[in-house]
């Protein structure tokens, strides 16, 4: 295996005179397979702190080896541009490309170096490891964009590694599911469980079965075999797919999953061509594509009856605070226009979804909005201990038919409760009531609950304030993430059994116990939204955008997912907004385009290199029009007896998704300290195993990272520093429970941005181009006093302004003359007619596009108080909560690797 040595000589040759890694024109560029950095021999590095939240935080690294006296070794420029002809410093160069062969005669002699070999840089120690010499996530992202962006990616090869999730490209399904639907932690599984144990690389797939595909990609084909239904293997029940092999002239087929020989049903028979492929191969989606849908027959429906279309029930907390803040009126006004936008199938005139309305405080109010009524009628249920639905006819209605009655009701609700002084609320009975209503109507559906306080009224699910900072960093800390009372667990189970998904919009101004309130939402595939200290004027846009997007989302209802595999391995663990009654069926009361389920696989036998590892994910669900369907995604991975093949095809972004979800699940049962230590140790093990088995021999002081994992340490460090894994009194418990819940259902793109935010410089934009500026690394070193930057992580967005931001930029953006005049109260940029303002607005829209949550913009001025909040997102730096900087963490991992190797 070729190792590129990172002495100055090795790098020099790859640069053209502009200092950019232009595609090197020399003879045969060497494929870059791994990264080397010279760190001093292990023992010199300060030992990590015992408490892993302050991971190595105190080591200031006086003894990092960084060679002195090399021209250009310090790159002070935040944009990493080199001067022409300047030699980058030794170690890892920021602009990573495929390096050409080394220039003869340019080899400098270092202790232990040999021509073309790993240079050991053990010269005089410098004060600190230069951040530019360690792997950069931005560089990895930009390299992938330049090599694969804007191209067609065809899924016609088993085990190929897709473009990164941050790269825009056009995906063509040619037999394996698009990476929009399935991404894997590695696209080549180790052949044996012994190899898997040795490498400790999790074998997992992140499946987003309803992922949104862009307009220019083909939507899924729907296959309809009429009453015969989908064709399945008799033994393992896998669905017909490109992995089935037709034999005996097309009369039978061998299942790719369990090898069982099945007869082809007469209606499905077709002759084979000269290479043994059916002549109708390309006309049938289920034979030629990785993803498609089947229309399901009555055998796949509840009670063997076709399902009814789903219903949406809006349940509004009308206690004193919500009425007083104007929130109730805001919701009612918005629903009047929103109900026209309920999702519908492409070919339908109007939506088949029916709607119902409930308000509540200490009691429940149901409304009859039947189309023939002159006025809506209210029915009060005050026995919240035994909730029943007081009316069937007239509760769930078609909005188009009952429009005038519904609009009448929405006008009346804010007035009806205008004089209320009721401040106590119930919560569990609200969910119970919604579920009973759906059950009585024999349909699946979603509850939209708008709630703002801890439910303290006497009723099932009543909660007390149990927030206790004394539990932090003790063995009892895990209880803060568990529900306070058992009733929410059983309520979640009943909701799933009845296809009732709960979407929760929370408006807290103090502790509301999200670990308890959010539990039903989590297990039913719902979405949790939270708006702290909601202010009508500043927070309405964010809330209304979230509500609009949620109502319009394409969703599958009353869903059940099964993941089948070929022989030799099986799915063992599932993480997501799901419920599991047994070990194989993943149940989701609903599943939308943003929800992903992460599935871990384990060996139960040896895998065969020829047949590979095949995965089929089938989701049985009810569509928005009430049709029962099966959505099938198939993907084939390679298998190898060589560990190097496994490392070569890893996907760091998928690994981080897996590590985050498994750690966030583990904190329910283990102390945080143990969970953090496991993460560090597993990272070190994966890298040590590579070093030992796949890298060419070199001194232990060399940190060698596999190319596909070179930014794994920075991402793991971001995960360790996340609020969920940091038990600090400054971080509200609800905030941690909220982030934990959100991450559990995220796909790969969302976890990537959440753990490593995007930081975009906007002070030197090319106003003529449509392009979004390239991001810079998330570190204070990249900020400049004369600069302006946007930072976004999918939940928060900041506009940071340096003290000497150019006045023309300030005028263009805010319409005020200077830095001092900028108000940080605004949460939206003013609408101005100039090109600068329009360009920044389009960048903000681009960042917001396709993200599940609307990010509220916060304006931060350098050296003012709110900057503290902004700095927590500069994830490469040492955290104010004691988390290590990226440089320190890398040394810490290197030390662990050295210990493992010794």
C-alpha positions in Angstrom: 0.0 0.0 0.0 1.4 3.4 -1.0 1.9 5.8 1.8 2.5 9.4 1.0 5.1 10.8 3.2 4.3 14.2 4.5 7.7 15.8 4.6 7.9 19.2 2.9 9.3 17.5 -0.2 6.4 15.2 -0.6 4.0 18.1 -0.6 6.0 20.5 -2.6 5.7 18.4 -5.7 1.9 18.5 -5.7 1.6 22.2 -6.0 1.4 24.3 -9.1 2.7 27.8 -8.9 -0.6 29.2 -7.6 -0.3 27.1 -4.5 -3.5 25.3 -5.3 -3.7 21.5 -5.6 -4.5 21.6 -9.3 -5.0 18.2 -10.8 -1.4 17.3 -11.0 -0.3 16.8 -14.5 2.8 14.6 -13.7 2.9 10.9 -14.5 0.4 8.7 -12.7 -0.7 10.5 -9.5 -0.6 8.2 -6.5 -3.9 7.3 -5.0 -3.9 8.8 -1.5 -4.9 6.2 1.0 -3.9 7.5 4.3 -2.6 10.5 6.3 0.4 10.8 8.4 1.2 13.3 11.0 4.3 13.3 13.1 3.5 13.6 16.7 6.1 13.1 19.4 6.5 9.6 20.9 3.5 8.7 23.0 4.6 9.1 26.5 5.6 12.7 26.1 2.0 13.8 25.6 0.2 14.9 28.8 -2.1 12.2 30.1 -5.8 12.8 29.5 -7.8 14.0 32.4 -9.8 11.2 34.1 -13.0 13.0 33.5 -13.6 12.7 29.8 -15.8 15.8 29.5 -12.7 17.8 30.1 -10.8 15.5 27.7 -7.2 16.6 27.7 -8.5 20.1 28.1 -5.7 21.1 30.3 -2.9 20.1 28.0 -1.5 23.1 26.3 0.8 20.9 24.3 4.2 22.6 24.8 5.8 19.5 23.2 4.0 19.0 19.9 6.6 18.4 17.3 6.5 20.9 14.6 9.7 21.4 12.6 11.2 24.9 12.9 12.8 26.8 10.1 10.7 25.6 7.2 9.5 28.4 5.0 5.8 28.9 5.2 5.2 26.5 8.0 2.8 28.8 9.8 -0.2 29.6 7.7 -1.7 32.7 9.5 -4.1 33.5 6.7 -7.5 32.2 7.7 -8.4 31.3 4.1 -5.4 28.9 3.8 -4.2 30.4 0.6 -0.5 29.9 0.1 1.8 32.4 -1.5 3.1 31.2 -4.9 6.0 28.9 -4.5 5.8 28.7 -0.8 6.3 25.3 0.8 3.5 24.3 3.2 4.7 23.2 6.6 5.3 19.5 7.2 2.5 17.4 8.5 -0.9 17.4 6.9 -1.4 20.0 4.3 -4.8 21.7 4.2 -5.4 21.5 0.5 -5.4 17.8 0.2 -5.5 16.3 -3.3 -4.0 13.3 -5.2 -0.3 13.8 -5.0 1.9 13.2 -7.9 5.2 11.4 -7.7 7.9 13.1 -5.6 10.4 15.3 -7.4 13.8 13.8 -7.6 16.4 15.6 -5.5 13.8 17.6 -3.5 14.0 15.2 -0.6 15.3 16.9 2.6 16.9 14.6 5.0 15.2 14.2 8.4 16.1 11.9 11.1 14.7 8.5 10.1 13.6 9.6 6.7 14.3 7.7 3.5 13.4 8.8 0.0 9.7 8.5 -0.5 9.2 7.1 3.0 7.4 8.5 6.0 9.4 11.5 7.3 9.8 11.4 11.0 9.6 15.0 12.2 11.2 14.9 15.6 13.0 18.3 15.4 13.0 20.9 18.1 9.6 21.2 19.7 7.4 24.1 18.9 4.8 25.6 21.3 1.7 24.2 19.6 0.6 21.9 16.8 -0.5 24.1 13.9 -4.2 23.6 13.3 -3.5 23.8 9.6 -1.4 20.7 9.8 -4.2 18.4 11.0 -7.0 17.0 8.8 -9.6 19.6 8.0 -13.3 18.6 7.6 -13.8 21.6 5.2 -11.0 20.4 3.0 -12.5 16.9 2.8 -15.9 18.4 2.0 -14.5 20.8 -0.7 -12.3 18.0 -2.3 -15.4 15.8 -2.7 -17.4 18.7 -4.1 -14.7 19.4 -6.7 -14.2 15.8 -7.7 -17.8 14.6 -7.6 -20.1 17.6 -7.5 -22.6 18.3 -10.3 -22.0 14.9 -11.8 -24.2 11.9 -12.3 -23.8 9.2 -9.7 -25.2 5.9 -11.0 -25.9 3.1 -8.5 -25.0 0.2 -10.7 -22.0 -1.2 -8.8 -22.2 -3.2 -5.6 -20.2 -1.7 -2.7 -19.3 1.6 -4.3 -18.9 4.6 -2.0 -21.3 7.4 -2.8 -20.4 11.1 -2.9 -20.4 12.7 0.6 -23.7 13.9 1.9 -22.4 17.5 1.5 -21.9 17.1 -2.2 -24.6 18.0 -4.7 -25.0 15.5 -7.5 -27.6 13.8 -9.7 -28.3 10.3 -8.5 -29.5 7.6 -11.0 -30.9 4.4 -9.6 -29.4 1.5 -11.6 -30.0 -1.4 -9.2 -29.0 -0.2 -5.7 -30.9 2.3 -3.5 -29.9 5.9 -3.8 -27.6 7.2 -1.0 -30.5 9.6 -0.2 -32.4 6.5 1.1 -29.5 4.4 2.5 -26.0 5.3 3.6 -23.6 2.8 5.3 -20.8 3.1 7.8 -18.7 1.0 5.4 -19.5 -0.3 1.9 -17.4 -3.4 2.4 -18.1 -5.7 5.3 -15.4 -7.8 6.9 -15.9 -11.5 6.0 -15.8 -12.8 9.5 -17.0 -11.7 12.9 -13.4 -12.0 14.2 -12.3 -9.3 11.7 -15.2 -7.2 12.7 -14.3 -7.5 16.4 -10.7 -6.7 15.6 -11.5 -3.5 13.7 -14.4 -2.4 15.9 -15.9 -0.5 13.0 -19.7 -0.5 13.5 -21.4 -2.2 10.6 -24.6 -0.1 10.2 -26.9 1.4 7.7 -28.8 4.7 8.1 -32.1 4.3 6.3 -34.3 7.3 5.4 -37.1 5.5 3.6 -39.1 8.6 2.7 -36.2 10.9 1.9 -37.0 13.9 -0.4 -35.6 13.5 -3.9 -34.9 16.7 -5.9 -37.2 17.6 -8.9 -34.6 16.4 -11.4 -34.5 12.8 -10.1 -37.0 10.2 -10.9 -39.7 9.6 -8.2 -40.3 6.0 -7.2 -42.3 3.7 -9.6 -45.3 2.0 -8.2 -45.7 -1.7 -9.2 -49.2 -3.2 -9.1 -49.7 -6.9 -9.5 -53.4 -6.6 -8.7 -54.9 -9.3 -6.5 -51.7 -11.5 -6.8 -49.8 -8.9 -4.7 -46.1 -8.5 -4.4 -43.9 -11.5 -5.3 -41.9 -12.9 -2.3 -39.5 -15.6 -1.5 -41.4 -18.6 0.1 -38.8 -19.1 2.8 -37.4 -15.7 4.0 -40.3 -13.5 2.6 -37.9 -11.1 0.8 -39.6 -9.1 -2.0 -38.7 -9.5 -5.7 -35.7 -7.4 -6.4 -32.6 -7.2 -8.6 -30.8 -9.7 -6.3 -33.0 -12.6 -7.4 -31.4 -14.9 -9.9 -33.7 -16.5 -12.6 -32.9 -20.1 -13.6 -34.4 -23.0 -15.6 -35.3 -20.8 -18.6 -37.0 -18.3 -16.3 -39.5 -20.7 -14.7 -37.8 -20.5 -11.3 -35.7 -18.0 -9.3 -33.1 -18.3 -6.6 -33.5 -15.9 -3.7 -30.4 -13.7 -3.2 -31.1 -13.5 0.5 -31.6 -17.1 1.6 -30.7 -19.0 -1.6 -34.2 -20.8 -1.6 -35.4 -21.9 -5.1 -38.9 -20.5 -5.9 -41.3 -21.1 -8.7 -42.1 -18.0 -10.8 -45.9 -17.3 -10.7 -47.4 -17.9 -14.2 -48.5 -14.3 -14.7 -44.9 -13.1 -14.0 -43.1 -15.6 -16.3 -40.7 -14.2 -18.9 -38.0 -15.8 -21.1 -34.3 -15.2 -20.4 -31.8 -13.7 -22.9 -28.4 -15.1 -23.9 -26.8 -13.9 -20.6 -29.6 -15.4 -18.4 -31.4 -12.1 -17.8 -35.1 -11.7 -18.3 -36.0 -10.0 -21.6 -38.3 -7.6 -19.7 -35.5 -6.7 -17.1 -35.5 -3.0 -17.9 -39.3 -2.7 -18.1 -39.8 -3.9 -14.5 -38.7 -1.6 -11.7 -38.5 -4.5 -9.2 -35.9 -6.2 -11.4 -33.8 -3.2 -12.5 -34.0 -0.6 -9.7 -32.8 -0.4 -6.1 -36.0 1.4 -4.9 -39.6 1.1 -5.9 -43.1 0.6 -4.4 -45.7 -2.1 -4.5 -49.4 -1.7 -4.1 -50.3 -3.9 -1.2 -53.3 -6.3 -1.1 -55.8 -6.7 1.7 -53.6 -9.3 3.4 -51.3 -6.4 4.3 -54.1 -4.3 5.9 -55.5 -4.1 9.4 -58.4 -6.6 9.8 -58.0 -7.3 6.1 -60.0 -4.1 5.3 -58.7 -1.3 3.1 -57.6 1.6 5.3 -59.4 5.0 5.6 -57.4 8.1 4.6 -55.5 9.5 7.7 -56.8 12.4 9.8 -55.1 15.4 11.5 -56.3 16.6 14.9 -55.3 20.1 16.2 -55.1 20.2 20.0 -54.5 23.7 21.4 -53.6 24.5 25.0 -55.8 27.5 25.9 -54.5 28.2 29.4 -53.9 31.7 30.6 -50.4 32.2 29.3 -51.1 31.0 25.7 -54.2 33.2 25.4 -52.3 36.2 26.9 -49.2 35.9 24.7 -51.4 35.9 21.6 -50.2 32.4 20.7 -53.7 30.9 20.5 -54.9 33.6 18.1 -51.8 33.2 16.0 -52.4 29.4 15.7 -56.1 29.9 14.8 -55.4 32.5 12.2 -52.7 30.4 10.6 -54.8 27.3 10.4 -57.4 29.1 8.3 -54.9 29.3 5.4 -52.9 26.2 6.2 -55.8 23.8 5.9 -56.0 24.5 2.2 -52.4 23.1 1.9 -53.0 19.6 3.4 -50.9 17.0 1.5 -52.5 15.2 -1.4 -51.5 12.7 -4.0 -50.2 14.3 -7.3 -53.3 13.2 -9.3 -55.9 14.3 -6.7 -57.8 17.5 -6.8 -58.0 17.9 -3.0 -56.6 16.3 0.1 -58.3 13.2 1.5 -57.1 14.0 5.0 -59.9 14.8 7.5 -59.4 17.4 10.3 -60.6 17.8 13.9 -60.2 20.3 16.7 -59.8 20.1 20.5 -58.9 22.8 23.0 -57.8 22.1 26.6 -56.6 23.4 29.9 -57.6 21.3 32.9 -60.5 19.8 30.9 -60.9 18.9 27.2 -63.2 20.7 24.7 -64.2 18.8 21.5 -65.8 20.7 18.6 -68.5 19.5 16.2 -67.8 21.2 12.9 -70.2 19.2 10.7 -70.8 21.0 7.4 -74.5 21.4 7.8 -74.2 23.3 11.2 -74.7 27.1 11.3 -72.3 27.3 14.3 -69.7 25.0 15.7 -70.8 23.1 18.9 -68.5 22.6 21.9 -68.6 19.5 24.1 -66.6 19.5 27.4 -65.0 16.3 28.8 -64.2 17.0 32.4 -63.5 13.5 33.5 -59.9 13.4 32.4 -59.2 10.2 34.3 -61.3 8.2 31.8 -61.2 10.0 28.6 -63.9 9.3 26.0 -64.7 10.9 22.7 -68.1 12.7 23.1 -69.0 12.7 19.4 -68.2 10.7 16.3 -70.2 12.3 13.6 -69.0 15.9 12.9 -65.7 15.7 14.8 -63.4 14.6 11.8 -64.5 16.5 8.7 -63.3 17.3 5.2 -62.1 20.9 5.4 -63.4 21.8 1.9 -66.9 20.7 2.9 -66.9 22.3 6.4 -64.8 25.3 5.6 -67.3 28.0 6.8 -68.0 26.2 10.1 -64.3 25.5 10.8 -63.3 29.1 10.0 -66.1 30.3 12.3 -64.6 28.1 15.1 -61.1 29.4 14.5 -62.4 32.9 14.8 -64.2 32.1 18.0 -61.6 30.1 20.0 -59.4 33.1 21.0 -62.6 35.1 22.1 -64.1 32.1 23.9 -61.2 31.8 26.3 -60.2 35.5 26.3 -61.1 35.9 30.0 -59.6 32.6 31.3 -57.5 32.6 34.4 -56.9 28.9 34.3 -53.1 28.3 34.4 -52.9 24.6 35.1 -52.9 22.1 32.3 -53.2 18.3 31.6 -51.2 16.5 28.9 -51.5 12.7 28.8 -55.3 12.8 28.5 -55.0 15.1 25.5 -53.0 12.4 23.6 -55.4 9.7 24.9 -58.3 11.7 23.6 -56.7 12.2 20.1 -55.8 8.5 19.9 -59.4 7.4 20.9 -60.8 9.7 18.3 -58.6 8.1 15.5 -59.4 4.7 16.8 -63.2 5.3 16.7 -62.9 6.7 13.2 -60.8 3.6 12.2 -58.0 5.6 10.7 -54.4 6.5 11.3 -53.3 10.1 11.7 -51.3 12.8 13.4 -52.0 14.9 16.5 -50.7 18.5 16.4 -50.4 19.5 20.0 -49.5 23.1 21.0 -48.5 23.0 24.6 -46.6 25.3 27.0 -46.2 24.2 30.6 -45.5 21.3 33.0 -48.8 19.4 33.3 -49.5 19.8 37.0 -53.3 19.4 37.0 -54.7 16.3 38.7 -54.8 13.8 35.8 -53.0 10.7 34.4 -49.5 11.8 33.4 -49.3 14.6 36.0 -45.7 15.7 36.4 -43.7 17.6 39.1 -40.6 19.7 38.6 -37.8 17.1 39.2 -34.9 19.1 37.5 -32.0 18.6 39.8 -28.5 19.8 39.1 -27.1 17.7 42.0 -27.6 14.6 39.8 -25.1 15.8 37.2 -22.0 13.6 36.9 -23.5 11.0 39.2 -24.9 7.6 38.4 -28.4 9.0 38.8 -27.9 11.6 36.0 -29.4 9.0 33.6 -32.8 9.4 35.3 -33.1 13.0 33.9 -33.4 11.5 30.4 -35.9 8.8 31.4 -39.7 9.6 31.7 -40.8 10.5 35.2 -43.8 8.3 35.3 -44.5 5.0 33.5 -47.8 6.0 32.0 -46.1 7.7 29.0 -44.5 4.4 28.0 -47.8 2.6 27.8 -49.5 5.6 26.1 -46.8 5.5 23.4 -47.4 1.7 22.9 -51.2 2.3 22.5 -50.6 5.2 20.1 -48.4 3.0 17.9 -50.9 0.2 18.0 -53.5 2.6 16.7 -51.4 4.4 14.1 -51.5 7.7 16.1 -48.5 9.9 15.6 -47.9 12.8 18.0 -46.3 16.1 16.8 -45.5 18.3 19.7 -45.0 22.1 19.5 -43.7 23.3 22.9 -43.6 26.9 24.1 -41.9 26.7 27.5 -40.6 29.5 29.7 -39.3 27.1 32.3 -38.7 23.4 32.9 -41.4 21.3 31.3 -39.7 17.8 31.5 -39.1 17.1 27.8 -37.8 13.6 28.7 -41.4 12.8 29.8 -43.5 15.0 27.5 -41.5 14.1 24.4 -41.5 10.3 24.9 -44.8 9.6 23.0 -43.6 11.9 20.1 -40.3 10.0 19.9 -41.9 6.5 19.8 -44.7 7.4 17.4 -42.4 8.9 14.7 -43.5 12.4 15.5 -41.5 15.6 15.5 -40.8 17.8 18.6 -40.5 21.5 18.2 -39.5 23.9 21.0 -39.6 27.7 21.2 -38.2 28.9 24.5 -39.7 32.1 25.9 -41.9 32.5 22.8 -42.4 36.2 21.8 -45.1 36.8 19.3 -43.2 39.4 17.2 -39.8 37.8 17.1 -40.6 34.0 17.2 -43.7 33.8 15.0 -41.9 33.4 11.7 -39.9 30.5 12.9 -42.9 28.7 14.5 -45.2 29.3 11.5 -42.6 28.1 9.0 -42.1 24.9 11.0 -45.9 24.4 11.3 -46.4 24.9 7.5 -43.6 22.6 6.5 -44.8 19.9 8.9 -48.3 19.9 7.7 -47.2 19.7 4.1 -44.7 16.9 4.6 -45.0 13.7 2.6 -45.6 11.1 5.2 -46.3 7.4 5.5 -48.9 6.4 8.2 -49.3 3.3 10.4 -46.0 2.0 9.1 -44.0 -1.2 9.9 -40.4 -1.7 8.6 -38.5 -4.9 8.2 -34.8 -5.2 7.3 -33.8 -8.5 5.7 -30.2 -9.5 5.0 -28.5 -12.2 3.0 -27.0 -15.1 4.9 -24.1 -14.6 7.3 -25.2 -11.4 9.0 -28.4 -9.9 10.4 -29.9 -6.7 11.8 -29.5 -6.6 15.6 -30.1 -3.0 16.8 -32.4 -0.2 15.7 -32.1 3.5 16.6 -34.7 6.1 15.7 -38.1 7.7 16.3 -39.6 4.2 16.4 -41.2 1.6 18.6 -40.2 -2.0 18.8 -42.6 -4.7 20.1 -40.2 -7.6 19.1 -36.7 -7.8 17.8 -37.5 -7.5 14.0 -40.5 -5.2 13.4 -39.8 -1.5 13.5 -43.1 0.1 14.1 -43.8 3.8 13.3 -47.2 5.4 13.7 -45.9 7.7 11.0 -42.7 8.2 9.1 -41.9 11.4 7.2 -39.2 12.6 4.8 -36.8 13.7 7.6 -36.8 10.6 9.8 -34.0 8.1 9.6 -33.6 4.7 11.3 -30.1 3.6 12.0 -29.6 -0.2 11.9 -26.7 -2.1 13.2 -25.7 -5.5 11.8 -23.7 -8.4 13.3 -22.2 -11.5 11.8 -23.8 -14.9 12.5 -21.6 -16.7 10.0 -18.8 -16.1 7.5 -19.6 -13.8 4.6 -18.8 -14.8 1.0 -16.7 -12.4 -1.0 -18.4 -13.4 -4.3 -22.0 -12.9 -3.2 -21.4 -9.9 -0.9 -23.7 -8.6 1.8 -27.3 -7.8 0.6 -29.8 -5.6 2.5 -33.5 -5.1 1.8 -35.6 -2.7 3.7 -39.3 -3.0 3.3 -41.8 -0.4 4.7 -45.4 -1.3 4.7 -47.5 1.9 5.2 -50.7 3.8 4.4 -50.4 6.7 1.9 -51.9 10.1 2.4 -54.8 9.0 0.1 -55.4 5.9 2.2 -53.7 3.3 -0.1 -51.7 0.5 1.6 -48.3 0.3 0.0 -44.9 -1.3 0.4 -41.8 0.8 -0.2 -38.7 -1.3 -1.0 -35.0 -0.2 -0.8 -32.2 -2.7 -1.7 -28.5 -2.2 -1.4 -25.6 -4.6 -2.0 -22.3 -4.2 -0.2 -18.9 -6.0 -0.8 -17.2 -8.3 1.6 -13.5 -8.8 2.1 -11.0 -10.8 4.0 -8.7 -7.7 3.9 -9.2 -5.1 6.6 -7.7 -2.5 4.3 -10.8 -2.9 2.0 -13.1 -2.2 5.0 -11.3 0.9 6.0 -11.0 2.2 2.4 -14.8 2.3 2.0 -15.8 3.8 5.3 -18.1 6.8 5.5 -17.2 9.1 8.4 -20.6 11.0 8.3 -22.5 7.7 8.6 -20.2 6.5 11.4 -20.9 9.7 13.4 -24.6 9.3 12.9 -24.3 5.8 14.4 -22.0 6.8 17.3 -24.3 9.7 18.2 -27.4 7.5 18.3 -25.8 4.6 20.1 -24.3 7.0 22.7 -27.6 8.9 23.1 -29.4 5.6 23.6 -26.7 4.3 26.1 -27.1 7.3 28.4 -30.5 6.0 29.4 -28.8 3.1 31.2 -25.1 4.0 31.8 -23.3 6.9 33.5 -22.3 9.6 31.1 -18.6 9.3 32.0 -18.7 5.6 30.9 -20.4 6.5 27.6 -17.8 9.2 26.8 -14.9 6.8 27.6 -16.4 4.1 25.3 -16.5 6.6 22.5 -12.9 7.6 22.9 -11.7 4.0 23.3 -13.6 2.8 20.3 -12.2 5.6 18.1 -8.7 4.8 19.3 -9.3 1.0 18.7 -10.5 1.6 15.1 -7.5 3.7 14.3 -5.0 1.5 16.1 -6.2 -1.6 14.2 -5.7 0.3 10.9 -2.2 1.3 12.0 -1.3 -2.2 13.0 -2.8 -4.1 10.1 -3.0 -1.8 7.1 -0.3 0.9 7.3 3.3 0.4 6.3 5.7 0.2 9.2 6.8 3.5 10.8 7.7 4.9 14.2 4.9 4.8 16.8 5.2 8.6 17.1 3.6 8.9 13.6 -0.2 9.3 13.8 -1.5 7.5 10.7 -5.1 7.9 9.8 -7.0 6.0 7.1 -8.0 8.4 4.3 -11.7 7.7 4.7 -11.5 8.4 8.4 -9.1 11.2 8.6 -11.7 13.6 10.1 -13.2 11.0 12.4 -11.4 12.4 15.5 -12.7 16.0 15.0 -16.3 14.7 14.6 -16.0 12.4 17.6 -14.7 15.3 19.6 -17.7 17.4 18.5 -20.0 14.6 19.7 -18.3 14.4 23.1 -18.7 18.2 23.5 -22.4 18.1 22.6 -24.8 19.4 25.3 -26.2 15.8 25.7 -22.9 14.3 26.7 -21.7 17.3 28.7 -23.2 17.3 32.2 -22.8 21.0 33.1 -25.1 23.0 35.4 -25.3 25.9 32.8 -27.0 23.7 30.3 -30.7 23.3 31.0 -31.8 19.6 31.3 -34.7 20.2 28.9 -32.3 21.5 26.3 -30.2 18.3 26.6 -33.3 16.0 26.4 -34.5 18.0 23.4 -31.3 17.6 21.5 -31.1 14.0 22.4 -34.6 13.3 21.0 -33.9 15.3 17.8 -30.6 13.5 17.0 -32.2 10.0 17.6 -34.2 10.4 14.4 -31.8 12.4 12.2 -30.4 11.3 8.9 -26.7 11.5 7.9 -26.9 15.0 6.4 -28.6 16.4 9.6 -26.1 14.9 12.1 -23.2 16.0 9.9 -24.3 19.7 10.1 -25.5 19.4 13.7 -22.1 18.2 15.1 -19.9 20.3 12.7 -21.7 23.5 11.9 -21.2 25.4 8.6 -19.3 28.7 9.0 -19.5 30.9 5.9 -17.5 34.2 5.4 -19.8 36.7 3.7 -17.6 39.8 3.7 -15.9 39.2 0.4 -18.7 37.8 -1.7 -18.8 37.7 -5.5 -22.1 39.5 -6.0 -22.3 38.4 -9.7 -22.1 34.7 -8.9 -24.9 32.5 -7.6 -22.5 30.3 -5.7 -22.6 30.0 -1.9 -19.1 30.9 -0.5 -16.9 28.0 0.6 -17.1 27.3 4.3 -14.2 27.8 6.7 -13.2 25.7 9.7 -15.2 26.1 12.9 -12.6 27.9 14.9 -12.1 31.4 16.3 -8.9 31.6 14.3 -10.9 31.8 11.1 -12.8 34.9 12.3 -11.5 38.3 11.5 -12.3 41.8 13.0 -13.1 43.1 9.5 -15.2 40.1 8.6 -18.8 38.9 8.8 -19.8 35.2 9.0 -22.9 33.1 9.0 -22.9 30.0 11.2 -25.6 27.3 11.0 -26.0 23.9 12.5 -29.6 23.0 11.5 -31.2 24.3 14.7 -29.5 27.7 15.2 -28.2 30.3 12.8 -25.9 33.3 13.7 -24.7 36.3 11.8 -21.4 37.3 13.5 -20.1 40.7 12.8 -16.5 41.8 13.5 -15.9 45.2 15.2 -14.4 46.6 12.0 -16.9 45.2 9.5 -16.9 47.5 6.4 -19.5 50.2 6.7 -20.8 49.6 3.2 -21.6 46.0 4.2 -23.4 47.2 7.3 -25.3 49.8 5.3 -26.2 47.1 2.6 -27.4 44.6 5.2 -29.1 46.7 7.9 -29.6 50.1 6.4 -27.7 51.7 9.3 -24.4 53.7 9.0 -22.1 51.9 11.4 -21.4 48.8 13.6 -22.6 50.7 16.7 -26.1 51.3 15.1 -26.8 47.6 14.5 -29.5 46.3 16.7 -29.1 42.7 17.8 -32.8 42.4 18.7 -33.8 41.6 15.1 -34.3 37.9 14.2 -34.7 38.6 10.4 -32.7 40.7 8.1 -34.6 43.7 6.7 -35.9 43.4 3.1 -33.7 45.8 1.2 -33.4 46.3 -2.5 -29.6 46.3 -2.8 -27.7 43.4 -4.4 -25.7 42.7 -1.2 -28.9 42.2 0.9 -30.4 40.0 -1.8 -27.3 37.9 -2.0 -27.1 37.3 1.7 -30.8 36.5 1.9 -30.4 33.9 -0.9 -27.5 32.3 1.0 -29.6 32.1 4.2 -32.4 30.5 2.1 -30.0 28.1 0.6 -28.7 27.0 4.1 -32.3 26.7 5.3 -33.5 24.7 2.3 -34.3 21.0 3.0 -33.6 21.3 6.7 -36.2 19.8 9.0 -36.2 22.8 11.4 -36.4 26.5 10.8 -33.4 28.2 12.2 -34.0 31.5 13.9 -31.3 34.1 13.0 -29.4 35.6 15.9 -27.2 38.7 15.2 -24.0 38.6 17.2 -21.6 41.6 17.5 -17.9 40.8 18.3 -17.0 41.4 22.0 -20.7 41.7 23.1 -22.3 39.3 25.6 -24.2 37.1 23.2 -20.9 36.1 21.6 -20.5 33.5 24.4 -23.4 31.6 23.0 -22.0 31.8 19.4 -18.6 30.5 20.6 -20.0 27.2 21.7 -20.5 26.4 18.1 -16.8 26.9 17.2 -16.4 23.2 17.7 -12.6 23.0 16.9 -11.8 25.2 19.9 -11.7 24.4 23.5 -15.2 24.7 24.9 -16.3 27.0 27.7 -17.9 23.9 29.2 -14.5 22.2 29.5 -14.5 20.1 26.2 -11.1 19.7 24.5 -10.0 21.5 21.4 -9.6 19.4 18.3 -5.8 19.6 18.5 -5.8 18.4 22.2 -8.3 15.7 21.4 -6.2 14.4 18.5 -3.2 14.1 20.9 -5.3 12.3 23.4 -6.5 9.8 20.8 -2.9 9.4 19.5 -1.8 8.6 23.1 -4.5 6.0 23.4 -3.4 4.5 20.0 0.2 4.4 21.2 -0.8 2.6 24.4 -2.8 0.0 22.4 0.1 -0.6 20.0 2.6 -1.0 22.8 
